[in-house]
C-alpha cells in the first residue's frame, strides 16, 4: 500500500521547503508564495507516493516545477518595480544578531543569482540538507554532476559574498 500525502505529514518539511524556495527565488516574500503554491498544488487532489521517506523528494520536485511555472507566468506579465526590502529575516531563526541576518540575506541573494543548474544543486544540498545521492536523485542527474555543480556554485556564492 502506498502512503497518501496528507497536510499533517507535509508540515514536517515546511522549513526545508521554505529555505529551498528562498534560495531559488532570492526573496522571502516570493519564497513564501512559492511554498504556499506548492502546498496548494499538492493538496488540491489526493496523491500517493511510493514510500513515506520519499515525501521530501516529491515536494522538492513539485517546488522546483512550481518555481519554473511561476517564472514562465511572470515573464508573460508586465514588469513591476520591486519595493525595498527593509526587513531582514534570518535563514535560521535561532540567531537574533543583526549581522547574521544581513549575512543570511546576502547569502540567499547570491544563491538566487546563480545559473539554474548551480542554484538547484546548492539549494538541494546546502539549503535543503540533502546528501549528494539524494540531490542527484531529486534533480535526476548523476552524483558526479551534483558534485561538480555544487563546487562551481559554492565558488560563485563565496566570491559574491566576499568569502
Chimera marker file (.cmm) of the C-alpha trace (Angstrom):
<marker_set name="trace">
<marker id="1" x="0.000" y="0.000" z="0.000" r="1" g="1" b="0" radius="0.5"/>
<marker id="2" x="1.366" y="3.403" z="-0.942" r="1" g="1" b="0" radius="0.5"/>
<marker id="3" x="1.130" y="6.245" z="1.586" r="1" g="1" b="0" radius="0.5"/>
<marker id="4" x="-1.118" y="9.193" z="0.828" r="1" g="1" b="0" radius="0.5"/>
<marker id="5" x="0.173" y="12.750" z="1.138" r="1" g="1" b="0" radius="0.5"/>
<marker id="6" x="-1.752" y="14.499" z="3.910" r="1" g="1" b="0" radius="0.5"/>
<marker id="7" x="-1.470" y="18.039" z="5.238" r="1" g="1" b="0" radius="0.5"/>
<marker id="8" x="-0.268" y="16.728" z="8.608" r="1" g="1" b="0" radius="0.5"/>
<marker id="9" x="2.644" y="14.841" z="7.045" r="1" g="1" b="0" radius="0.5"/>
<marker id="10" x="3.627" y="17.732" z="4.776" r="1" g="1" b="0" radius="0.5"/>
<marker id="11" x="4.057" y="20.215" z="7.633" r="1" g="1" b="0" radius="0.5"/>
<marker id="12" x="7.209" y="18.400" z="8.752" r="1" g="1" b="0" radius="0.5"/>
<marker id="13" x="9.018" y="19.626" z="5.632" r="1" g="1" b="0" radius="0.5"/>
<marker id="14" x="7.866" y="23.256" z="5.727" r="1" g="1" b="0" radius="0.5"/>
<marker id="15" x="11.151" y="24.771" z="6.969" r="1" g="1" b="0" radius="0.5"/>
<marker id="16" x="13.300" y="22.909" z="4.452" r="1" g="1" b="0" radius="0.5"/>
<marker id="17" x="10.965" y="23.830" z="1.603" r="1" g="1" b="0" radius="0.5"/>
<marker id="18" x="10.923" y="27.472" z="2.681" r="1" g="1" b="0" radius="0.5"/>
<marker id="19" x="14.732" y="27.679" z="2.813" r="1" g="1" b="0" radius="0.5"/>
<marker id="20" x="14.968" y="25.971" z="-0.578" r="1" g="1" b="0" radius="0.5"/>
<marker id="21" x="12.352" y="28.305" z="-2.032" r="1" g="1" b="0" radius="0.5"/>
<marker id="22" x="14.206" y="31.323" z="-0.641" r="1" g="1" b="0" radius="0.5"/>
<marker id="23" x="17.377" y="30.112" z="-2.327" r="1" g="1" b="0" radius="0.5"/>
<marker id="24" x="15.522" y="29.622" z="-5.615" r="1" g="1" b="0" radius="0.5"/>
<marker id="25" x="13.701" y="32.962" z="-5.526" r="1" g="1" b="0" radius="0.5"/>
<marker id="26" x="16.119" y="35.244" z="-3.703" r="1" g="1" b="0" radius="0.5"/>
<marker id="27" x="13.264" y="36.939" z="-1.865" r="1" g="1" b="0" radius="0.5"/>
<marker id="28" x="11.493" y="35.787" z="1.260" r="1" g="1" b="0" radius="0.5"/>
<marker id="29" x="8.120" y="37.067" z="0.019" r="1" g="1" b="0" radius="0.5"/>
<marker id="30" x="8.460" y="35.139" z="-3.244" r="1" g="1" b="0" radius="0.5"/>
<marker id="31" x="9.624" y="32.107" z="-1.263" r="1" g="1" b="0" radius="0.5"/>
<marker id="32" x="6.517" y="32.253" z="0.920" r="1" g="1" b="0" radius="0.5"/>
<marker id="33" x="4.331" y="32.482" z="-2.189" r="1" g="1" b="0" radius="0.5"/>
<marker id="34" x="6.188" y="29.589" z="-3.810" r="1" g="1" b="0" radius="0.5"/>
<marker id="35" x="5.819" y="27.297" z="-0.795" r="1" g="1" b="0" radius="0.5"/>
<marker id="36" x="2.141" y="28.212" z="-0.476" r="1" g="1" b="0" radius="0.5"/>
<marker id="37" x="1.529" y="27.477" z="-4.164" r="1" g="1" b="0" radius="0.5"/>
<marker id="38" x="3.446" y="24.197" z="-3.864" r="1" g="1" b="0" radius="0.5"/>
<marker id="39" x="1.316" y="23.044" z="-0.939" r="1" g="1" b="0" radius="0.5"/>
<marker id="40" x="-1.853" y="24.185" z="-2.718" r="1" g="1" b="0" radius="0.5"/>
<marker id="41" x="-0.958" y="22.084" z="-5.760" r="1" g="1" b="0" radius="0.5"/>
<marker id="42" x="-0.060" y="19.020" z="-3.719" r="1" g="1" b="0" radius="0.5"/>
<marker id="43" x="-3.162" y="19.208" z="-1.536" r="1" g="1" b="0" radius="0.5"/>
<marker id="44" x="-5.547" y="20.042" z="-4.401" r="1" g="1" b="0" radius="0.5"/>
<marker id="45" x="-6.117" y="16.375" z="-5.162" r="1" g="1" b="0" radius="0.5"/>
<marker id="46" x="-5.285" y="13.084" z="-3.445" r="1" g="1" b="0" radius="0.5"/>
<marker id="47" x="-1.747" y="11.909" z="-4.205" r="1" g="1" b="0" radius="0.5"/>
<marker id="48" x="0.199" y="8.843" z="-3.249" r="1" g="1" b="0" radius="0.5"/>
<marker id="49" x="3.925" y="8.259" z="-3.238" r="1" g="1" b="0" radius="0.5"/>
<marker id="50" x="5.983" y="5.081" z="-3.369" r="1" g="1" b="0" radius="0.5"/>
<marker id="51" x="7.371" y="5.308" z="0.163" r="1" g="1" b="0" radius="0.5"/>
<marker id="52" x="6.941" y="7.619" z="3.138" r="1" g="1" b="0" radius="0.5"/>
<marker id="53" x="10.629" y="8.555" z="3.087" r="1" g="1" b="0" radius="0.5"/>
<marker id="54" x="10.211" y="9.912" z="-0.464" r="1" g="1" b="0" radius="0.5"/>
<marker id="55" x="7.894" y="12.756" z="0.593" r="1" g="1" b="0" radius="0.5"/>
<marker id="56" x="10.660" y="15.369" z="0.736" r="1" g="1" b="0" radius="0.5"/>
<marker id="57" x="11.965" y="14.401" z="-2.723" r="1" g="1" b="0" radius="0.5"/>
<marker id="58" x="8.473" y="14.637" z="-4.128" r="1" g="1" b="0" radius="0.5"/>
<marker id="59" x="7.846" y="18.022" z="-2.509" r="1" g="1" b="0" radius="0.5"/>
<marker id="60" x="11.178" y="19.409" z="-3.743" r="1" g="1" b="0" radius="0.5"/>
<marker id="61" x="10.292" y="18.294" z="-7.266" r="1" g="1" b="0" radius="0.5"/>
<marker id="62" x="6.887" y="19.980" z="-7.060" r="1" g="1" b="0" radius="0.5"/>
<marker id="63" x="8.542" y="23.087" z="-5.571" r="1" g="1" b="0" radius="0.5"/>
<marker id="64" x="11.040" y="23.281" z="-8.431" r="1" g="1" b="0" radius="0.5"/>
<marker id="65" x="8.379" y="22.700" z="-11.105" r="1" g="1" b="0" radius="0.5"/>
<marker id="66" x="6.109" y="25.286" z="-9.488" r="1" g="1" b="0" radius="0.5"/>
<marker id="67" x="9.004" y="27.758" z="-9.422" r="1" g="1" b="0" radius="0.5"/>
<marker id="68" x="9.620" y="27.228" z="-13.139" r="1" g="1" b="0" radius="0.5"/>
<marker id="69" x="5.904" y="27.637" z="-13.886" r="1" g="1" b="0" radius="0.5"/>
<marker id="70" x="5.762" y="30.834" z="-11.855" r="1" g="1" b="0" radius="0.5"/>
<marker id="71" x="8.814" y="32.209" z="-13.701" r="1" g="1" b="0" radius="0.5"/>
<marker id="72" x="7.196" y="31.484" z="-17.042" r="1" g="1" b="0" radius="0.5"/>
<marker id="73" x="3.940" y="33.111" z="-15.917" r="1" g="1" b="0" radius="0.5"/>
<marker id="74" x="5.822" y="36.137" z="-14.591" r="1" g="1" b="0" radius="0.5"/>
<marker id="75" x="7.715" y="36.508" z="-17.894" r="1" g="1" b="0" radius="0.5"/>
<marker id="76" x="4.394" y="36.911" z="-19.713" r="1" g="1" b="0" radius="0.5"/>
<marker id="77" x="3.230" y="39.711" z="-17.413" r="1" g="1" b="0" radius="0.5"/>
<marker id="78" x="4.300" y="43.366" z="-17.354" r="1" g="1" b="0" radius="0.5"/>
<marker id="79" x="7.292" y="44.079" z="-15.098" r="1" g="1" b="0" radius="0.5"/>
<marker id="80" x="6.735" y="45.916" z="-11.820" r="1" g="1" b="0" radius="0.5"/>
<marker id="81" x="9.217" y="47.785" z="-9.656" r="1" g="1" b="0" radius="0.5"/>
<marker id="82" x="10.177" y="45.849" z="-6.501" r="1" g="1" b="0" radius="0.5"/>
<marker id="83" x="9.792" y="47.504" z="-3.108" r="1" g="1" b="0" radius="0.5"/>
<marker id="84" x="12.867" y="47.968" z="-0.987" r="1" g="1" b="0" radius="0.5"/>
<marker id="85" x="13.371" y="45.044" z="1.376" r="1" g="1" b="0" radius="0.5"/>
<marker id="86" x="13.970" y="46.837" z="4.655" r="1" g="1" b="0" radius="0.5"/>
<marker id="87" x="13.066" y="43.988" z="6.994" r="1" g="1" b="0" radius="0.5"/>
<marker id="88" x="15.579" y="41.170" z="7.154" r="1" g="1" b="0" radius="0.5"/>
<marker id="89" x="14.721" y="37.686" z="8.327" r="1" g="1" b="0" radius="0.5"/>
<marker id="90" x="17.173" y="35.056" z="9.328" r="1" g="1" b="0" radius="0.5"/>
<marker id="91" x="17.676" y="31.814" z="7.458" r="1" g="1" b="0" radius="0.5"/>
<marker id="92" x="17.911" y="30.057" z="10.807" r="1" g="1" b="0" radius="0.5"/>
<marker id="93" x="15.571" y="31.551" z="13.407" r="1" g="1" b="0" radius="0.5"/>
<marker id="94" x="17.898" y="30.522" z="16.261" r="1" g="1" b="0" radius="0.5"/>
<marker id="95" x="20.116" y="33.588" z="15.770" r="1" g="1" b="0" radius="0.5"/>
<marker id="96" x="18.952" y="37.083" z="16.725" r="1" g="1" b="0" radius="0.5"/>
<marker id="97" x="22.023" y="39.081" z="15.761" r="1" g="1" b="0" radius="0.5"/>
<marker id="98" x="21.700" y="41.733" z="13.047" r="1" g="1" b="0" radius="0.5"/>
<marker id="99" x="24.986" y="40.728" z="11.370" r="1" g="1" b="0" radius="0.5"/>
<marker id="100" x="23.683" y="37.162" z="10.979" r="1" g="1" b="0" radius="0.5"/>
<marker id="101" x="20.510" y="38.496" z="9.381" r="1" g="1" b="0" radius="0.5"/>
<marker id="102" x="22.492" y="40.569" z="6.900" r="1" g="1" b="0" radius="0.5"/>
<marker id="103" x="24.764" y="37.628" z="6.084" r="1" g="1" b="0" radius="0.5"/>
<marker id="104" x="21.776" y="35.335" z="5.528" r="1" g="1" b="0" radius="0.5"/>
<marker id="105" x="20.132" y="37.899" z="3.255" r="1" g="1" b="0" radius="0.5"/>
<marker id="106" x="23.328" y="38.300" z="1.210" r="1" g="1" b="0" radius="0.5"/>
<marker id="107" x="23.824" y="34.546" z="1.035" r="1" g="1" b="0" radius="0.5"/>
<marker id="108" x="20.312" y="33.796" z="-0.213" r="1" g="1" b="0" radius="0.5"/>
<marker id="109" x="20.540" y="36.654" z="-2.714" r="1" g="1" b="0" radius="0.5"/>
<marker id="110" x="23.835" y="35.241" z="-4.038" r="1" g="1" b="0" radius="0.5"/>
<marker id="111" x="22.355" y="31.745" z="-4.333" r="1" g="1" b="0" radius="0.5"/>
<marker id="112" x="19.340" y="33.059" z="-6.235" r="1" g="1" b="0" radius="0.5"/>
<marker id="113" x="21.636" y="34.770" z="-8.765" r="1" g="1" b="0" radius="0.5"/>
<marker id="114" x="23.382" y="31.507" z="-9.711" r="1" g="1" b="0" radius="0.5"/>
<marker id="115" x="22.654" y="29.822" z="-13.045" r="1" g="1" b="0" radius="0.5"/>
<marker id="116" x="19.740" y="27.382" z="-12.727" r="1" g="1" b="0" radius="0.5"/>
<marker id="117" x="21.814" y="24.182" z="-12.588" r="1" g="1" b="0" radius="0.5"/>
<marker id="118" x="24.186" y="25.511" z="-9.931" r="1" g="1" b="0" radius="0.5"/>
<marker id="119" x="21.359" y="27.093" z="-7.930" r="1" g="1" b="0" radius="0.5"/>
<marker id="120" x="19.373" y="23.844" z="-7.903" r="1" g="1" b="0" radius="0.5"/>
<marker id="121" x="22.399" y="21.865" z="-6.675" r="1" g="1" b="0" radius="0.5"/>
<marker id="122" x="23.312" y="24.381" z="-3.955" r="1" g="1" b="0" radius="0.5"/>
<marker id="123" x="19.690" y="24.676" z="-2.826" r="1" g="1" b="0" radius="0.5"/>
<marker id="124" x="19.256" y="20.901" z="-2.657" r="1" g="1" b="0" radius="0.5"/>
<marker id="125" x="22.473" y="20.126" z="-0.753" r="1" g="1" b="0" radius="0.5"/>
<marker id="126" x="23.374" y="23.223" z="1.263" r="1" g="1" b="0" radius="0.5"/>
<marker id="127" x="19.920" y="24.670" z="1.903" r="1" g="1" b="0" radius="0.5"/>
<marker id="128" x="17.593" y="21.645" z="1.990" r="1" g="1" b="0" radius="0.5"/>
<marker id="129" x="20.259" y="19.421" z="3.547" r="1" g="1" b="0" radius="0.5"/>
<marker id="130" x="20.108" y="16.538" z="1.076" r="1" g="1" b="0" radius="0.5"/>
<marker id="131" x="23.069" y="14.244" z="0.573" r="1" g="1" b="0" radius="0.5"/>
<marker id="132" x="24.785" y="14.225" z="-2.822" r="1" g="1" b="0" radius="0.5"/>
<marker id="133" x="22.996" y="10.991" z="-3.750" r="1" g="1" b="0" radius="0.5"/>
<marker id="134" x="19.618" y="12.338" z="-2.630" r="1" g="1" b="0" radius="0.5"/>
<marker id="135" x="20.149" y="15.579" z="-4.540" r="1" g="1" b="0" radius="0.5"/>
<marker id="136" x="21.171" y="13.653" z="-7.636" r="1" g="1" b="0" radius="0.5"/>
<marker id="137" x="18.011" y="11.585" z="-7.383" r="1" g="1" b="0" radius="0.5"/>
<marker id="138" x="15.806" y="14.624" z="-6.774" r="1" g="1" b="0" radius="0.5"/>
<marker id="139" x="17.289" y="16.524" z="-9.735" r="1" g="1" b="0" radius="0.5"/>
<marker id="140" x="17.569" y="13.444" z="-11.987" r="1" g="1" b="0" radius="0.5"/>
<marker id="141" x="21.293" y="13.837" z="-12.655" r="1" g="1" b="0" radius="0.5"/>
<marker id="142" x="24.351" y="11.700" z="-11.795" r="1" g="1" b="0" radius="0.5"/>
<marker id="143" x="26.022" y="12.209" z="-8.417" r="1" g="1" b="0" radius="0.5"/>
<marker id="144" x="29.200" y="13.441" z="-10.105" r="1" g="1" b="0" radius="0.5"/>
<marker id="145" x="27.224" y="16.165" z="-11.828" r="1" g="1" b="0" radius="0.5"/>
<marker id="146" x="25.849" y="17.306" z="-8.470" r="1" g="1" b="0" radius="0.5"/>
<marker id="147" x="29.356" y="17.423" z="-7.035" r="1" g="1" b="0" radius="0.5"/>
<marker id="148" x="30.630" y="19.459" z="-9.982" r="1" g="1" b="0" radius="0.5"/>
<marker id="149" x="27.702" y="21.898" z="-9.968" r="1" g="1" b="0" radius="0.5"/>
<marker id="150" x="27.908" y="22.221" z="-6.207" r="1" g="1" b="0" radius="0.5"/>
<marker id="151" x="31.628" y="23.052" z="-6.317" r="1" g="1" b="0" radius="0.5"/>
<marker id="152" x="31.138" y="25.691" z="-9.012" r="1" g="1" b="0" radius="0.5"/>
<marker id="153" x="28.025" y="27.087" z="-7.345" r="1" g="1" b="0" radius="0.5"/>
<marker id="154" x="29.673" y="27.332" z="-3.928" r="1" g="1" b="0" radius="0.5"/>
<marker id="155" x="32.667" y="29.036" z="-5.511" r="1" g="1" b="0" radius="0.5"/>
<marker id="156" x="30.449" y="31.661" z="-7.152" r="1" g="1" b="0" radius="0.5"/>
<marker id="157" x="28.496" y="32.227" z="-3.937" r="1" g="1" b="0" radius="0.5"/>
<marker id="158" x="31.731" y="32.626" z="-1.945" r="1" g="1" b="0" radius="0.5"/>
<marker id="159" x="33.030" y="35.206" z="-4.422" r="1" g="1" b="0" radius="0.5"/>
<marker id="160" x="29.686" y="37.040" z="-4.388" r="1" g="1" b="0" radius="0.5"/>
<marker id="161" x="29.602" y="37.380" z="-0.599" r="1" g="1" b="0" radius="0.5"/>
<marker id="162" x="33.292" y="38.201" z="-0.370" r="1" g="1" b="0" radius="0.5"/>
<marker id="163" x="34.466" y="34.850" z="1.021" r="1" g="1" b="0" radius="0.5"/>
<link id1="1" id2="2" r="1" g="1" b="0" radius="0.2"/>
<link id1="2" id2="3" r="1" g="1" b="0" radius="0.2"/>
<link id1="3" id2="4" r="1" g="1" b="0" radius="0.2"/>
<link id1="4" id2="5" r="1" g="1" b="0" radius="0.2"/>
<link id1="5" id2="6" r="1" g="1" b="0" radius="0.2"/>
<link id1="6" id2="7" r="1" g="1" b="0" radius="0.2"/>
<link id1="7" id2="8" r="1" g="1" b="0" radius="0.2"/>
<link id1="8" id2="9" r="1" g="1" b="0" radius="0.2"/>
<link id1="9" id2="10" r="1" g="1" b="0" radius="0.2"/>
<link id1="10" id2="11" r="1" g="1" b="0" radius="0.2"/>
<link id1="11" id2="12" r="1" g="1" b="0" radius="0.2"/>
<link id1="12" id2="13" r="1" g="1" b="0" radius="0.2"/>
<link id1="13" id2="14" r="1" g="1" b="0" radius="0.2"/>
<link id1="14" id2="15" r="1" g="1" b="0" radius="0.2"/>
<link id1="15" id2="16" r="1" g="1" b="0" radius="0.2"/>
<link id1="16" id2="17" r="1" g="1" b="0" radius="0.2"/>
<link id1="17" id2="18" r="1" g="1" b="0" radius="0.2"/>
<link id1="18" id2="19" r="1" g="1" b="0" radius="0.2"/>
<link id1="19" id2="20" r="1" g="1" b="0" radius="0.2"/>
<link id1="20" id2="21" r="1" g="1" b="0" radius="0.2"/>
<link id1="21" id2="22" r="1" g="1" b="0" radius="0.2"/>
<link id1="22" id2="23" r="1" g="1" b="0" radius="0.2"/>
<link id1="23" id2="24" r="1" g="1" b="0" radius="0.2"/>
<link id1="24" id2="25" r="1" g="1" b="0" radius="0.2"/>
<link id1="25" id2="26" r="1" g="1" b="0" radius="0.2"/>
<link id1="26" id2="27" r="1" g="1" b="0" radius="0.2"/>
<link id1="27" id2="28" r="1" g="1" b="0" radius="0.2"/>
<link id1="28" id2="29" r="1" g="1" b="0" radius="0.2"/>
<link id1="29" id2="30" r="1" g="1" b="0" radius="0.2"/>
<link id1="30" id2="31" r="1" g="1" b="0" radius="0.2"/>
<link id1="31" id2="32" r="1" g="1" b="0" radius="0.2"/>
<link id1="32" id2="33" r="1" g="1" b="0" radius="0.2"/>
<link id1="33" id2="34" r="1" g="1" b="0" radius="0.2"/>
<link id1="34" id2="35" r="1" g="1" b="0" radius="0.2"/>
<link id1="35" id2="36" r="1" g="1" b="0" radius="0.2"/>
<link id1="36" id2="37" r="1" g="1" b="0" radius="0.2"/>
<link id1="37" id2="38" r="1" g="1" b="0" radius="0.2"/>
<link id1="38" id2="39" r="1" g="1" b="0" radius="0.2"/>
<link id1="39" id2="40" r="1" g="1" b="0" radius="0.2"/>
<link id1="40" id2="41" r="1" g="1" b="0" radius="0.2"/>
<link id1="41" id2="42" r="1" g="1" b="0" radius="0.2"/>
<link id1="42" id2="43" r="1" g="1" b="0" radius="0.2"/>
<link id1="43" id2="44" r="1" g="1" b="0" radius="0.2"/>
<link id1="44" id2="45" r="1" g="1" b="0" radius="0.2"/>
<link id1="45" id2="46" r="1" g="1" b="0" radius="0.2"/>
<link id1="46" id2="47" r="1" g="1" b="0" radius="0.2"/>
<link id1="47" id2="48" r="1" g="1" b="0" radius="0.2"/>
<link id1="48" id2="49" r="1" g="1" b="0" radius="0.2"/>
<link id1="49" id2="50" r="1" g="1" b="0" radius="0.2"/>
<link id1="50" id2="51" r="1" g="1" b="0" radius="0.2"/>
<link id1="51" id2="52" r="1" g="1" b="0" radius="0.2"/>
<link id1="52" id2="53" r="1" g="1" b="0" radius="0.2"/>
<link id1="53" id2="54" r="1" g="1" b="0" radius="0.2"/>
<link id1="54" id2="55" r="1" g="1" b="0" radius="0.2"/>
<link id1="55" id2="56" r="1" g="1" b="0" radius="0.2"/>
<link id1="56" id2="57" r="1" g="1" b="0" radius="0.2"/>
<link id1="57" id2="58" r="1" g="1" b="0" radius="0.2"/>
<link id1="58" id2="59" r="1" g="1" b="0" radius="0.2"/>
<link id1="59" id2="60" r="1" g="1" b="0" radius="0.2"/>
<link id1="60" id2="61" r="1" g="1" b="0" radius="0.2"/>
<link id1="61" id2="62" r="1" g="1" b="0" radius="0.2"/>
<link id1="62" id2="63" r="1" g="1" b="0" radius="0.2"/>
<link id1="63" id2="64" r="1" g="1" b="0" radius="0.2"/>
<link id1="64" id2="65" r="1" g="1" b="0" radius="0.2"/>
<link id1="65" id2="66" r="1" g="1" b="0" radius="0.2"/>
<link id1="66" id2="67" r="1" g="1" b="0" radius="0.2"/>
<link id1="67" id2="68" r="1" g="1" b="0" radius="0.2"/>
<link id1="68" id2="69" r="1" g="1" b="0" radius="0.2"/>
<link id1="69" id2="70" r="1" g="1" b="0" radius="0.2"/>
<link id1="70" id2="71" r="1" g="1" b="0" radius="0.2"/>
<link id1="71" id2="72" r="1" g="1" b="0" radius="0.2"/>
<link id1="72" id2="73" r="1" g="1" b="0" radius="0.2"/>
<link id1="73" id2="74" r="1" g="1" b="0" radius="0.2"/>
<link id1="74" id2="75" r="1" g="1" b="0" radius="0.2"/>
<link id1="75" id2="76" r="1" g="1" b="0" radius="0.2"/>
<link id1="76" id2="77" r="1" g="1" b="0" radius="0.2"/>
<link id1="77" id2="78" r="1" g="1" b="0" radius="0.2"/>
<link id1="78" id2="79" r="1" g="1" b="0" radius="0.2"/>
<link id1="79" id2="80" r="1" g="1" b="0" radius="0.2"/>
<link id1="80" id2="81" r="1" g="1" b="0" radius="0.2"/>
<link id1="81" id2="82" r="1" g="1" b="0" radius="0.2"/>
<link id1="82" id2="83" r="1" g="1" b="0" radius="0.2"/>
<link id1="83" id2="84" r="1" g="1" b="0" radius="0.2"/>
<link id1="84" id2="85" r="1" g="1" b="0" radius="0.2"/>
<link id1="85" id2="86" r="1" g="1" b="0" radius="0.2"/>
<link id1="86" id2="87" r="1" g="1" b="0" radius="0.2"/>
<link id1="87" id2="88" r="1" g="1" b="0" radius="0.2"/>
<link id1="88" id2="89" r="1" g="1" b="0" radius="0.2"/>
<link id1="89" id2="90" r="1" g="1" b="0" radius="0.2"/>
<link id1="90" id2="91" r="1" g="1" b="0" radius="0.2"/>
<link id1="91" id2="92" r="1" g="1" b="0" radius="0.2"/>
<link id1="92" id2="93" r="1" g="1" b="0" radius="0.2"/>
<link id1="93" id2="94" r="1" g="1" b="0" radius="0.2"/>
<link id1="94" id2="95" r="1" g="1" b="0" radius="0.2"/>
<link id1="95" id2="96" r="1" g="1" b="0" radius="0.2"/>
<link id1="96" id2="97" r="1" g="1" b="0" radius="0.2"/>
<link id1="97" id2="98" r="1" g="1" b="0" radius="0.2"/>
<link id1="98" id2="99" r="1" g="1" b="0" radius="0.2"/>
<link id1="99" id2="100" r="1" g="1" b="0" radius="0.2"/>
<link id1="100" id2="101" r="1" g="1" b="0" radius="0.2"/>
<link id1="101" id2="102" r="1" g="1" b="0" radius="0.2"/>
<link id1="102" id2="103" r="1" g="1" b="0" radius="0.2"/>
<link id1="103" id2="104" r="1" g="1" b="0" radius="0.2"/>
<link id1="104" id2="105" r="1" g="1" b="0" radius="0.2"/>
<link id1="105" id2="106" r="1" g="1" b="0" radius="0.2"/>
<link id1="106" id2="107" r="1" g="1" b="0" radius="0.2"/>
<link id1="107" id2="108" r="1" g="1" b="0" radius="0.2"/>
<link id1="108" id2="109" r="1" g="1" b="0" radius="0.2"/>
<link id1="109" id2="110" r="1" g="1" b="0" radius="0.2"/>
<link id1="110" id2="111" r="1" g="1" b="0" radius="0.2"/>
<link id1="111" id2="112" r="1" g="1" b="0" radius="0.2"/>
<link id1="112" id2="113" r="1" g="1" b="0" radius="0.2"/>
<link id1="113" id2="114" r="1" g="1" b="0" radius="0.2"/>
<link id1="114" id2="115" r="1" g="1" b="0" radius="0.2"/>
<link id1="115" id2="116" r="1" g="1" b="0" radius="0.2"/>
<link id1="116" id2="117" r="1" g="1" b="0" radius="0.2"/>
<link id1="117" id2="118" r="1" g="1" b="0" radius="0.2"/>
<link id1="118" id2="119" r="1" g="1" b="0" radius="0.2"/>
<link id1="119" id2="120" r="1" g="1" b="0" radius="0.2"/>
<link id1="120" id2="121" r="1" g="1" b="0" radius="0.2"/>
<link id1="121" id2="122" r="1" g="1" b="0" radius="0.2"/>
<link id1="122" id2="123" r="1" g="1" b="0" radius="0.2"/>
<link id1="123" id2="124" r="1" g="1" b="0" radius="0.2"/>
<link id1="124" id2="125" r="1" g="1" b="0" radius="0.2"/>
<link id1="125" id2="126" r="1" g="1" b="0" radius="0.2"/>
<link id1="126" id2="127" r="1" g="1" b="0" radius="0.2"/>
<link id1="127" id2="128" r="1" g="1" b="0" radius="0.2"/>
<link id1="128" id2="129" r="1" g="1" b="0" radius="0.2"/>
<link id1="129" id2="130" r="1" g="1" b="0" radius="0.2"/>
<link id1="130" id2="131" r="1" g="1" b="0" radius="0.2"/>
<link id1="131" id2="132" r="1" g="1" b="0" radius="0.2"/>
<link id1="132" id2="133" r="1" g="1" b="0" radius="0.2"/>
<link id1="133" id2="134" r="1" g="1" b="0" radius="0.2"/>
<link id1="134" id2="135" r="1" g="1" b="0" radius="0.2"/>
<link id1="135" id2="136" r="1" g="1" b="0" radius="0.2"/>
<link id1="136" id2="137" r="1" g="1" b="0" radius="0.2"/>
<link id1="137" id2="138" r="1" g="1" b="0" radius="0.2"/>
<link id1="138" id2="139" r="1" g="1" b="0" radius="0.2"/>
<link id1="139" id2="140" r="1" g="1" b="0" radius="0.2"/>
<link id1="140" id2="141" r="1" g="1" b="0" radius="0.2"/>
<link id1="141" id2="142" r="1" g="1" b="0" radius="0.2"/>
<link id1="142" id2="143" r="1" g="1" b="0" radius="0.2"/>
<link id1="143" id2="144" r="1" g="1" b="0" radius="0.2"/>
<link id1="144" id2="145" r="1" g="1" b="0" radius="0.2"/>
<link id1="145" id2="146" r="1" g="1" b="0" radius="0.2"/>
<link id1="146" id2="147" r="1" g="1" b="0" radius="0.2"/>
<link id1="147" id2="148" r="1" g="1" b="0" radius="0.2"/>
<link id1="148" id2="149" r="1" g="1" b="0" radius="0.2"/>
<link id1="149" id2="150" r="1" g="1" b="0" radius="0.2"/>
<link id1="150" id2="151" r="1" g="1" b="0" radius="0.2"/>
<link id1="151" id2="152" r="1" g="1" b="0" radius="0.2"/>
<link id1="152" id2="153" r="1" g="1" b="0" radius="0.2"/>
<link id1="153" id2="154" r="1" g="1" b="0" radius="0.2"/>
<link id1="154" id2="155" r="1" g="1" b="0" radius="0.2"/>
<link id1="155" id2="156" r="1" g="1" b="0" radius="0.2"/>
<link id1="156" id2="157" r="1" g="1" b="0" radius="0.2"/>
<link id1="157" id2="158" r="1" g="1" b="0" radius="0.2"/>
<link id1="158" id2="159" r="1" g="1" b="0" radius="0.2"/>
<link id1="159" id2="160" r="1" g="1" b="0" radius="0.2"/>
<link id1="160" id2="161" r="1" g="1" b="0" radius="0.2"/>
<link id1="161" id2="162" r="1" g="1" b="0" radius="0.2"/>
<link id1="162" id2="163" r="1" g="1" b="0" radius="0.2"/>
</marker_set>
